[in-house]
Amino acid sequence: MTLIVLGLLLWWGAHLWKRLAPGSRAALGDPGKGLVAVAVIAGVVLMVIGYRGADAVDLWYPPAFLTRVNNLLMLFAVYLFAASGMKTRITRVIRHPQLTAVKTWAVAHLLVNGDLASVILFGGILAWAVVEVIVINRAEPRPAPNAPAPMGKEIGAVVGAVLVTLAIGGVHTWLGVWPYG
């Protein structure tokens, strides 16, 4: 669990540095971007190693139907992430589509994983995304909405989300975690 917590601390610190201490982050210029990238990657590595090596301490046993709910939420999370980059119509409504995608991803995983390591990992990432949204909303006014995206972008985001979600399922299967119930 210690590695998960250390990874979360690196993740939180790297992502919030620009918002909470903009002067020190700006003073480093472009090398600061590299430092943030290294901290984020190190945080992810620590979280993965810690999660994979954590003892199973079950807190609850999720019902099987939540796997289907998880899969739908994951499809929506991947769509939100794609929509953010493609500036699809949903980005006119949701101010922070990537952070909403992360929150959706975390909730989906909390629904199907009832062990302590999952609560710490996914709960920690969920808490970070909530804090990040609050910090950004306090620091910056809401920008004007984008122009409506053409239907081709909408279709591309949906098709891309389905393909990426299937690829994520393939990676989970390859790692020995069957994600389809």
Secondary structure as UniProt FT lines:
FT   HELIX           2..20
FT   HELIX           22..27
FT   HELIX           29..53
FT   TURN            64..65
FT   HELIX           66..86
FT   HELIX           89..92
FT   HELIX           97..112
FT   HELIX           116..139
FT   HELIX           151..174
FT   TURN            175..176
FT   TURN            179..180
//
